[in-house]
Amino acid sequence: MIAKTIKHYIAVCSVCCGFAATVMSCSDVVDYNDGYTPADERANNGAPVITAVYDITDTEYQTPLTEAERGQVLCIVGENLNNLQSLVFNTVEADLSQTYTASTKAIVRVPEEYSRLRENTIVYTTDKGTAVYSFAIALPDAEFYGLVNEFAAPGTQAVVTGKNLQYYDFTLTLNGEELPLSLDDTELSFTVPEGTADNSKFVVSWITARGETKSVELAYRPTNNLLFANIAQAITQTDRCVSIETSELGQPCIHFNGLITEWAWVELSFTQPAREICDAASVGQYNLVFEVQNAEGKPLLDKGYEFAWNWDWNNSYQWTPSDGYDTAGQWRTVRFSLDQMAPNGLGAVGNEMVFNIGFQPYKDYDADFRFANFRIEKK
């Protein structure tokens, strides 16, 4: 119980029917105990109970939550929520100095820290017991962009790029066998086992913040998808600064080598019978993929590269790698959405299919770069 003291200072002046009564000063001090206990001081009658969780701005309790962001302020509604001794969100302790309880509700802040464990619970402990409430902490979804070099040799290190990788524990398998990996915020690295066959699939799996299992497949040396079984035989138009060589990737490559003067137009064409890969309605589901390498000390220009199908230069894709894009002698895989260069499809089966490459530097350029392994892959 709490005693409340109320002090009244009253000055009354009244005049009625010619009678005047004046109270010059009156000071009444009243002390009383009304049996009231503030909500934040009420004793718990039993173990805590959580019935719902709301965002702090939802003062009408209209939209109960099943998950929250890190740092979000919440209102937990229930019973016996006073005398909070511990509050845990998905295995991470909350700061009790940032909480306020009032018997049937608690104002709390979700910790900024995160856990890779996926218990997805609020554990609320008072002097009378513990309540466990199903509740997830939202984390950014992991995204994978693919292998930096899909044609990395067996026995060498392979790198997979992505984002938001730091929030999750990943499992990497090849033919069902788990492989060791290393991880940072944007890259997953591993060693390609010796003897790994072309067209193998590496599988990366993880559990999302909502407790769902997700996985992605990573194509490895997908020679089955090559557009040209032998690019040297498919070439129908070339240029004096271009040659066809066999690269260390094990497949023929196109080598641009030598001085290409400002605004000179270099054009290559590759022709073969069209085959059923995708039609015009589904080109957006596929990428054109290939490997690129430039010699050390000779980075690519940041523009001037064009790719087209069937001489349709009006719909060509103009590649603009970042300024100073430099593979430093290493092979790198690049991917372009096919609908950006082949809105009408690749050509009807039974007809010829022509793949065009153009290069026009905006300044004199001492070129020394290679393209290899052109292929179509499902996104």
C-alpha positions in Angstrom: 0.0 0.0 0.0 1.1 3.5 -0.5 0.0 6.6 1.5 -0.9 9.6 -0.6 -0.8 13.1 0.8 -2.9 15.7 -0.8 -2.6 19.4 0.2 -5.5 21.7 -0.6 -5.1 25.4 -0.4 -8.6 26.9 -0.7 -9.6 30.6 -0.7 -13.3 31.1 -1.0 -15.0 34.4 -1.3 -18.8 34.5 -1.6 -21.6 37.0 -1.5 -25.2 36.0 -1.3 -28.4 38.1 -0.6 -26.4 40.9 1.0 -24.5 38.5 3.3 -20.8 38.5 2.7 -18.6 35.9 4.1 -14.9 35.9 3.5 -12.5 33.2 4.2 -9.2 34.9 4.2 -7.1 31.7 4.2 -7.7 28.1 4.7 -5.1 25.4 4.6 -6.3 21.9 4.9 -3.8 19.0 4.9 -5.4 15.6 4.3 -3.3 12.4 4.6 -5.1 9.1 3.6 -4.3 5.6 2.3 -6.7 4.7 -0.6 -5.6 1.1 -1.0 -4.1 1.9 -4.5 -0.9 0.3 -5.7 0.6 1.6 -9.0 0.8 -1.0 -11.7 4.5 -1.0 -11.8 4.7 -2.0 -8.1 2.1 -4.7 -7.9 3.3 -8.1 -6.7 3.0 -11.0 -9.2 0.3 -13.5 -8.3 2.0 -16.3 -10.2 4.2 -17.1 -13.2 4.3 -14.6 -16.0 2.0 -15.1 -19.0 2.5 -13.5 -22.4 -0.6 -13.2 -24.5 0.6 -10.9 -27.3 3.3 -8.6 -28.5 2.8 -5.2 -30.2 4.9 -2.4 -31.6 5.2 0.4 -29.2 3.3 2.7 -31.6 0.3 0.3 -31.7 -1.4 1.9 -28.7 -4.8 0.3 -29.6 -3.3 -3.2 -29.8 -4.6 -3.7 -33.3 -1.8 -5.7 -34.9 -0.1 -8.4 -32.8 3.4 -9.2 -34.0 5.1 -12.6 -34.6 8.6 -11.1 -35.3 10.5 -7.9 -34.8 13.6 -6.1 -36.0 16.7 -5.7 -33.9 16.4 -2.5 -31.8 12.7 -2.3 -32.2 10.7 -1.2 -29.1 7.8 -3.5 -28.2 4.9 -3.7 -25.8 4.5 -7.2 -24.3 1.0 -7.8 -23.0 0.0 -10.4 -20.5 -0.1 -11.0 -16.7 2.3 -11.0 -13.8 5.0 -9.2 -15.8 6.5 -7.2 -12.9 9.8 -7.9 -11.1 11.5 -8.8 -14.4 14.7 -10.6 -13.8 15.7 -11.8 -17.2 14.5 -11.2 -20.8 15.9 -13.1 -23.7 15.1 -12.8 -27.4 16.3 -15.7 -29.5 19.1 -16.6 -27.0 20.3 -12.9 -26.7 19.9 -11.1 -23.3 18.0 -7.8 -23.4 19.2 -4.8 -21.4 16.8 -4.6 -18.4 17.7 -1.0 -17.9 15.7 -0.3 -21.1 12.6 -2.0 -19.9 9.5 -0.8 -18.0 6.9 -3.2 -16.5 3.4 -2.5 -15.3 1.9 -5.9 -14.3 -0.1 -6.5 -17.4 2.4 -5.0 -19.9 6.1 -4.5 -20.4 7.9 -2.0 -22.6 11.1 -3.5 -23.9 13.7 -3.0 -26.6 14.9 -5.9 -28.8 18.7 -6.3 -28.5 20.8 -5.0 -31.4 23.0 -8.1 -31.1 21.9 -11.2 -33.0 22.2 -15.0 -32.7 22.7 -17.5 -35.5 20.7 -19.9 -33.4 17.0 -20.2 -34.3 15.1 -20.8 -31.1 12.7 -18.0 -32.1 11.4 -17.4 -28.6 11.0 -14.7 -26.0 12.0 -16.1 -22.6 10.5 -13.8 -19.8 11.6 -14.6 -16.3 10.3 -13.0 -13.1 10.5 -13.8 -9.4 7.5 -16.2 -9.9 8.6 -18.2 -12.9 9.3 -18.1 -16.6 7.2 -17.6 -19.8 8.3 -18.8 -23.2 6.6 -17.2 -26.1 7.1 -18.0 -29.8 8.6 -15.0 -31.5 11.2 -14.5 -34.2 13.8 -11.8 -34.7 13.9 -10.7 -38.3 17.2 -10.7 -40.0 18.1 -9.7 -43.6 17.8 -12.6 -46.0 21.0 -14.2 -47.2 21.6 -13.7 -50.9 24.1 -15.5 -53.2 25.3 -14.2 -56.5 27.3 -17.2 -57.6 30.9 -18.5 -57.8 33.4 -15.8 -58.6 34.9 -18.3 -61.1 32.6 -21.2 -62.1 35.5 -22.8 -63.8 37.9 -22.8 -60.9 40.3 -25.8 -61.1 39.9 -28.8 -58.7 42.2 -28.3 -55.7 42.0 -24.5 -55.8 40.0 -22.1 -53.7 36.6 -21.2 -54.9 34.7 -18.1 -53.7 31.0 -17.5 -53.6 29.8 -13.9 -53.3 26.6 -12.7 -51.7 25.4 -10.4 -48.9 24.0 -10.7 -45.3 26.0 -13.9 -44.9 27.2 -13.0 -41.4 23.8 -13.7 -39.9 23.6 -17.4 -40.7 25.4 -20.8 -40.3 25.8 -22.4 -43.7 26.4 -26.0 -44.8 28.2 -26.7 -48.1 27.9 -30.1 -49.7 29.0 -31.8 -52.9 27.2 -35.1 -53.8 25.8 -35.1 -50.3 29.2 -34.9 -48.6 29.8 -31.8 -46.4 32.8 -29.6 -47.1 34.7 -27.2 -44.8 34.1 -23.5 -45.6 35.1 -20.1 -44.3 32.8 -17.1 -44.2 32.6 -13.3 -43.9 29.8 -10.8 -44.5 29.9 -11.1 -48.3 32.0 -14.2 -49.2 31.9 -17.9 -48.6 35.1 -19.7 -49.5 36.1 -23.4 -49.9 38.6 -25.6 -51.6 37.3 -27.5 -54.7 38.0 -31.2 -54.0 40.4 -32.9 -56.3 38.7 -34.9 -59.0 35.5 -32.8 -58.9 33.8 -33.5 -62.3 32.5 -30.9 -64.7 28.8 -30.1 -64.4 28.8 -30.9 -60.6 26.6 -28.9 -58.2 27.7 -27.5 -54.9 24.8 -27.0 -52.5 24.7 -24.3 -49.8 22.0 -24.7 -47.1 21.0 -22.7 -44.1 18.1 -22.0 -41.8 16.4 -18.6 -42.2 15.4 -16.3 -39.3 11.9 -17.7 -39.5 13.2 -21.3 -39.1 12.8 -22.3 -42.7 15.5 -24.4 -44.5 16.7 -22.8 -47.7 19.4 -23.9 -50.2 21.0 -22.8 -53.4 22.8 -24.8 -56.1 26.1 -23.5 -57.5 27.0 -24.7 -61.0 30.6 -25.9 -61.3 32.3 -26.0 -64.7 28.9 -26.3 -66.5 30.3 -27.4 -69.9 26.9 -28.9 -70.8 25.6 -25.4 -71.1 28.2 -24.0 -73.5 26.7 -22.3 -76.5 29.4 -23.5 -78.8 31.0 -27.0 -78.5 34.0 -25.5 -80.3 34.1 -21.7 -80.5 37.0 -21.9 -83.0 34.8 -23.7 -85.5 31.8 -21.4 -84.8 33.5 -18.1 -85.5 32.3 -16.7 -88.8 33.6 -13.1 -88.5 36.7 -12.0 -86.7 39.2 -9.1 -86.5 42.9 -8.8 -86.8 43.4 -8.0 -83.1 41.4 -11.1 -82.0 42.6 -14.7 -81.9 41.2 -18.0 -80.6 43.3 -19.8 -78.0 43.0 -22.6 -75.5 42.9 -21.2 -72.0 43.9 -22.8 -68.7 40.2 -23.3 -68.1 40.4 -26.2 -70.5 38.2 -24.5 -73.2 38.9 -22.2 -76.2 38.8 -18.5 -75.4 38.7 -15.3 -77.4 41.8 -13.2 -76.9 41.7 -9.4 -77.7 45.4 -8.4 -77.9 47.1 -5.3 -79.2 46.5 -1.6 -79.7 42.9 -0.8 -80.6 42.7 2.9 -81.7 40.1 5.3 -80.4 36.6 4.6 -81.8 37.8 1.7 -83.9 35.0 -0.9 -84.2 35.9 -4.6 -83.5 33.2 -7.1 -84.3 33.0 -10.9 -83.9 30.3 -13.3 -84.9 29.7 -16.9 -84.0 27.1 -19.0 -85.9 25.6 -22.4 -85.3 22.2 -24.1 -85.7 19.8 -22.8 -83.2 18.8 -25.2 -80.4 16.0 -25.1 -77.9 17.2 -23.2 -74.9 14.5 -20.7 -74.2 11.8 -18.9 -76.1 11.1 -15.1 -76.2 8.6 -15.5 -73.4 11.1 -17.0 -71.0 14.4 -15.2 -71.8 14.1 -13.2 -68.6 14.6 -16.4 -66.6 18.1 -16.9 -68.0 21.5 -15.3 -67.9 24.2 -15.1 -70.5 27.3 -16.2 -68.5 31.0 -16.3 -69.4 34.5 -15.9 -67.9 36.7 -12.8 -68.4 40.3 -12.3 -67.7 42.6 -9.4 -68.3 46.4 -9.4 -68.1 48.0 -7.9 -65.0 48.5 -4.2 -65.4 46.0 -3.9 -68.2 42.5 -3.4 -66.6 39.4 -3.4 -68.8 37.9 -0.2 -70.0 34.7 0.8 -68.2 32.6 0.7 -71.4 32.7 -0.1 -75.1 31.6 -3.8 -75.0 28.4 -4.9 -76.8 26.6 -8.3 -77.0 23.8 -9.1 -79.4 21.9 -12.0 -81.0 21.3 -12.4 -84.7 22.7 -9.0 -85.7 20.1 -7.2 -83.6 22.4 -4.4 -82.5 19.3 -2.3 -81.7 18.8 -4.6 -78.7 22.4 -5.1 -77.9 23.5 -5.2 -74.2 26.2 -2.7 -73.4 28.5 -4.0 -70.7 29.9 -1.2 -68.5 32.2 -2.8 -65.9 33.2 -0.7 -63.0 35.9 1.9 -63.7 39.3 0.1 -63.5 37.7 -3.4 -63.5 40.7 -5.6 -63.1 40.9 -9.4 -62.8 44.7 -9.1 -62.3 45.3 -12.2 -64.4 42.5 -14.3 -62.8 39.4 -15.6 -64.4 36.1 -14.1 -63.3 32.6 -15.1 -64.1 30.1 -12.4 -65.3 26.4 -12.7 -65.7 23.9 -10.7 -67.8 20.2 -11.1 -67.9 19.4 -12.6 -71.3 16.3 -10.4 -71.8 18.5 -7.4 -72.0 20.0 -8.6 -75.3 17.6 -11.1 -76.8 14.1 -9.8 -76.2 13.0 -11.9 -79.3 14.6 -15.1 -78.2 17.7 -16.8 -79.6 16.3 -18.0 -82.9 14.0 -20.6 -84.1 15.1 -24.2 -84.0 16.2 -25.3 -87.5 17.5 -21.8 -88.3 21.0 -20.4 -87.7 21.7 -18.7 -84.4 24.3 -15.9 -84.5 26.0 -14.5 -81.4 27.6 -11.1 -81.9 30.3 -9.3 -79.9 31.3 -5.8 -80.5 34.0 -3.6 -78.9 34.6 0.1 -79.5 37.1 1.9 -77.2 36.6 5.6 -76.5 40.3 6.1 -76.5 43.4 4.3 -77.7 43.6 1.1 -75.8 46.4 -1.5 -75.5 44.1 -4.5 -75.1 45.0 -7.8 -73.5 41.9 -9.5 -72.3 40.0 -12.8 -72.9 36.4 -14.0 -73.0 35.6 -17.8 -72.6 32.9 -20.3 -72.1 29.8 -18.5 -73.3 26.7 -20.2 -72.0 23.1 -19.8 -71.0 22.2 -20.6 -67.4 18.9 -20.5 -65.6 18.8 -17.8 -62.9 
